[in-house]
Amino acid sequence: MPVTAGPWRWQAAVQYGQWKRTNCNDLSEPNQEEGNDAVKIDALDARIVRFFTDTPRASVLEASRSLGIARATVQARLDKMIESGVIAAWVPQPDPARFGYPVMAFCSLTINQDVGHNAVAEALAGIPELIEVHTVSGNSDVLVRVAARSNPDLQRVIDAMIATRTVQRASSVIVLDTHFQNRTLDLLESAAQV
């Protein structure tokens, strides 16, 4: 349920449960073709992102002093990366295991084809334990990352997905150990060198 204010609205992003600002006047679909909407990132952009990743509570002035560049340059680079979507959000990343959801699983879902992927995503958005929902290629239609309190609780979440009547079948794998995740900073730094 977006909040509207002028031509801008705040919209929930289903994938991460974060809020993002979108222009209501721009009704065009985003370009999903590889490389067509890529933003050129340079080494300075990567240094700025690295600084704020390492010290997320720092101010722009602190970044300017630490990196040895003008405050206005840091601010302009941040604004450019936020506006272009390179920096998707400035939000805390809560760890589900730390607040009672230590079981992490990935579920491959086969959906009812007659309802479509958007209807499935809308139905699944009502289940708070679903952390990510992705349309995928391969043997299944949707891949979901799930947090649960226990293995029986994982079964309850799977049953809740099936109960939406948009999912026909679910297959799950439980995460035993996470070696790394959300590793985008190394990729950004690599792209800056190209």
PLY file of the C-alpha trace (Angstrom):
ply
format ascii 1.0
element vertex 194
property float x
property float y
property float z
element edge 193
property int vertex1
property int vertex2
end_header
0.00 0.00 0.00
2.09 2.90 -1.34
1.95 6.35 0.20
1.45 9.01 -2.47
2.89 12.52 -2.23
2.89 14.58 -5.44
4.42 12.70 -8.38
6.49 10.53 -6.01
5.44 7.55 -3.94
7.13 5.17 -1.56
6.79 1.61 -2.72
7.62 -1.63 -0.93
10.18 -3.75 -2.72
8.98 -7.35 -2.40
12.44 -8.86 -2.71
13.99 -7.31 0.39
11.06 -5.71 2.17
12.72 -2.33 1.77
11.06 0.92 0.74
12.09 2.72 -2.40
11.06 6.00 -3.99
9.56 5.77 -7.48
8.20 8.36 -9.89
4.47 7.81 -10.46
4.66 9.77 -13.74
7.10 7.24 -15.21
4.89 4.27 -16.06
7.38 2.62 -18.40
8.71 -0.82 -17.59
12.37 -0.97 -16.55
14.72 -2.22 -19.23
15.73 -5.75 -18.21
18.11 -6.46 -21.08
21.65 -7.09 -19.92
23.89 -4.05 -20.08
21.33 -1.60 -21.49
20.84 0.21 -18.19
24.34 -0.30 -16.78
25.90 2.71 -15.08
29.61 3.44 -15.51
31.37 3.08 -12.16
34.92 4.25 -11.60
37.52 3.65 -8.88
36.42 6.73 -6.90
32.81 5.50 -6.82
34.07 2.14 -5.56
36.20 3.82 -2.86
33.19 5.82 -1.67
30.97 2.73 -1.52
33.73 0.77 0.27
34.08 3.60 2.84
30.35 3.64 3.64
30.22 -0.18 3.69
33.04 -0.28 6.23
31.69 2.70 8.25
27.94 2.87 7.54
27.20 5.52 10.18
29.81 7.97 8.91
28.80 11.33 7.51
29.61 12.64 4.05
32.05 15.07 5.69
33.85 12.17 7.41
34.05 10.33 4.08
35.42 13.45 2.42
38.16 13.82 5.03
39.05 10.14 5.09
39.16 9.77 1.30
40.86 13.12 0.73
38.25 14.45 -1.69
35.80 17.34 -1.56
32.57 16.86 0.39
30.58 18.03 -2.65
32.27 15.36 -4.78
31.35 12.62 -2.30
27.75 13.89 -2.14
27.45 14.19 -5.93
28.83 10.69 -6.46
26.47 9.24 -3.83
23.50 11.07 -5.37
24.43 9.73 -8.82
24.72 6.16 -7.55
21.48 6.37 -5.58
19.53 7.96 -8.46
20.82 5.35 -10.94
20.09 2.47 -8.55
23.71 1.36 -8.11
23.16 1.94 -4.38
19.77 0.29 -3.89
19.13 1.24 -0.27
20.59 2.68 2.92
18.91 0.41 5.43
20.01 -1.84 8.26
20.29 -5.51 7.31
18.77 -7.44 10.23
20.07 -10.98 10.74
17.04 -13.30 11.16
19.09 -15.80 13.19
19.76 -13.11 15.81
16.06 -12.48 16.44
14.75 -16.02 16.54
14.81 -17.35 12.96
17.97 -19.51 12.76
16.74 -21.85 9.99
17.40 -20.56 6.47
16.12 -22.47 3.44
15.68 -22.05 -0.29
12.41 -23.30 -1.76
11.84 -24.01 -5.44
8.19 -23.44 -6.26
6.05 -24.68 -9.11
3.22 -22.20 -9.58
-0.26 -22.34 -11.04
0.51 -21.10 -14.54
-2.92 -19.59 -15.06
-2.42 -16.96 -12.33
0.93 -15.56 -13.51
4.09 -14.59 -11.65
2.88 -11.20 -10.42
-0.16 -12.71 -8.70
2.11 -15.31 -7.08
4.48 -12.59 -5.83
1.55 -10.61 -4.41
0.19 -13.69 -2.62
3.59 -14.62 -1.22
4.31 -11.05 -0.05
1.87 -11.64 2.80
4.16 -14.27 4.36
6.77 -12.40 6.43
9.20 -15.33 6.61
9.85 -15.04 2.86
12.96 -12.90 2.57
13.45 -13.08 -1.21
11.23 -14.14 -4.09
12.70 -14.59 -7.59
11.21 -15.77 -10.88
13.74 -18.26 -12.26
14.42 -20.48 -15.25
14.80 -24.24 -14.99
12.64 -26.94 -13.45
10.82 -24.59 -11.07
9.15 -21.23 -11.60
10.04 -19.31 -8.45
12.93 -19.47 -5.97
12.23 -18.26 -2.44
14.59 -17.66 0.47
12.84 -18.48 3.75
13.69 -17.79 7.40
12.10 -20.05 10.03
12.26 -20.62 13.78
12.77 -24.41 13.42
12.34 -27.22 10.91
8.67 -27.68 11.92
8.22 -23.93 11.51
9.72 -24.21 8.01
7.01 -26.76 7.24
4.40 -24.26 8.47
5.82 -21.61 6.10
5.81 -24.04 3.17
2.19 -24.94 4.00
1.36 -21.21 4.05
2.85 -20.82 0.55
0.78 -23.76 -0.74
-2.33 -22.37 0.99
-2.15 -19.24 -1.20
-3.44 -21.49 -4.02
-0.89 -19.87 -6.34
1.74 -22.54 -5.62
1.27 -26.16 -6.68
4.44 -27.72 -5.30
7.42 -26.72 -3.16
10.82 -28.34 -2.81
13.19 -27.05 -0.14
16.85 -27.23 0.80
18.00 -26.11 4.23
21.12 -23.95 4.51
23.68 -25.68 6.72
26.30 -22.90 6.69
26.62 -19.54 4.96
30.14 -18.76 3.75
29.24 -15.35 2.35
26.16 -13.54 1.09
25.21 -10.22 -0.47
28.75 -10.01 -1.83
28.30 -7.14 -4.23
31.13 -4.85 -3.11
33.85 -7.01 -4.70
31.82 -7.07 -7.92
31.42 -3.26 -7.84
35.16 -2.81 -7.32
35.86 -5.20 -10.20
33.45 -3.29 -12.47
35.21 -0.03 -11.55
38.49 -1.41 -12.93
37.04 -2.26 -16.34
0 1
1 2
2 3
3 4
4 5
5 6
6 7
7 8
8 9
9 10
10 11
11 12
12 13
13 14
14 15
15 16
16 17
17 18
18 19
19 20
20 21
21 22
22 23
23 24
24 25
25 26
26 27
27 28
28 29
29 30
30 31
31 32
32 33
33 34
34 35
35 36
36 37
37 38
38 39
39 40
40 41
41 42
42 43
43 44
44 45
45 46
46 47
47 48
48 49
49 50
50 51
51 52
52 53
53 54
54 55
55 56
56 57
57 58
58 59
59 60
60 61
61 62
62 63
63 64
64 65
65 66
66 67
67 68
68 69
69 70
70 71
71 72
72 73
73 74
74 75
75 76
76 77
77 78
78 79
79 80
80 81
81 82
82 83
83 84
84 85
85 86
86 87
87 88
88 89
89 90
90 91
91 92
92 93
93 94
94 95
95 96
96 97
97 98
98 99
99 100
100 101
101 102
102 103
103 104
104 105
105 106
106 107
107 108
108 109
109 110
110 111
111 112
112 113
113 114
114 115
115 116
116 117
117 118
118 119
119 120
120 121
121 122
122 123
123 124
124 125
125 126
126 127
127 128
128 129
129 130
130 131
131 132
132 133
133 134
134 135
135 136
136 137
137 138
138 139
139 140
140 141
141 142
142 143
143 144
144 145
145 146
146 147
147 148
148 149
149 150
150 151
151 152
152 153
153 154
154 155
155 156
156 157
157 158
158 159
159 160
160 161
161 162
162 163
163 164
164 165
165 166
166 167
167 168
168 169
169 170
170 171
171 172
172 173
173 174
174 175
175 176
176 177
177 178
178 179
179 180
180 181
181 182
182 183
183 184
184 185
185 186
186 187
187 188
188 189
189 190
190 191
191 192
192 193
